[in-house]
Amino acid sequence: MNDGRHRTGRKRWPLLTIGGAAIAATVVAVAVGLTQVAGGQACASVASVAGTVSGVATHYMLQPGQGNCSFPFPPGGGLYVALSPSEYDNAAPCGSYLEVTGPDGSVRVEVADQCPPCAAGHIDLSAAAFADIAPLSAGLVSVSYRVIADPPLPGPLAVRVKEGSSRYWLALLILNTGNPLAAVQVETAADGWTDLVRASFNYWIAQSGAGPGPFTIRLTDTLGHQVTVSDVRLEPGVVEDTGAWMYGAGATTAVTTDRPVPAHPAAAARRSTTPTPRPTPWVAVVPEQAAGAPRAGPTC
């Protein structure tokens, strides 16, 4: 099967020297070396204070159909971000949103991709998003960023059935969730609710399939919202608009929670009427070298 990696075709601006100064912060979560750039070495401390991470940002271009989150098209407005391997955490934050603040302002971006050579605290923004916080010519700037809980939704939930899916193997991509998803389940006549397993390319997979469809699926996010969607058809390669919303005024089956907003980037435990898999925490740690050849761009 397609492993969902779409790293080819990324276009990056050359990185510029920061001058080597460490980014100041009150509480240092983890210290890592950041990118060595032409004419000097720019290494900084990754810091987290009350859910806000201090780090650096660069920019790149993502082509339609590319990106490790497997979105069929870039997020609306071209405002998206790629995270370091540790923060990407096998697709755990795909579809969630960050607020990024730089020298010239703030921007809201959707997590759509992974940046293999980026250290924790180094985010790679779309050119459009970077231009909202600094001149593109800057190349590399200091930023702070935080996870947004219950961001405005771009539309109702949509489901894409992956190519190669059949009654014997099923892979689903869920779009417009707002918060990270913690669990996806499909209902079958034989086994009731069956847990799907999230792949690193952001599809939720039933290795033994779920029958011929149409399917009823249940979605639970990391903040406890839960929605059940019916009549998902087995039509590989088609994005199906469900008409259901994950939360907010349009949601009819969501279960909300009074838990506080989790500090970046830990995923909160959720409420559910039936046992579902525990979400993988999204925690910034020193990343290991990504498997295979690194993409263009220097590292410390």
Secondary structure, DSSP 8 states (H G I E B T S, - for coil): -------TT-EE-------S-----SSEEEE----EETTEE---EEEEETTEEEEEEEEEE--TT-STT--SS--GGG-EEEE-HHHHGGGTTTT-EEEEEETTEEEEEEEEEE-TT--TTEEEEEHHHHHTTS-GGG-SEEEEEEE-SS---SSS-EEEE-TT-BTTBEEEEEE--SS-EEEEEEEETTTEEEE-EE-TTS-EEETT---SS-EEEEEEETTS-EEEEEEE---TT-EEE----SSSTT-SS----------TT-------SS----------------SSS--SS---
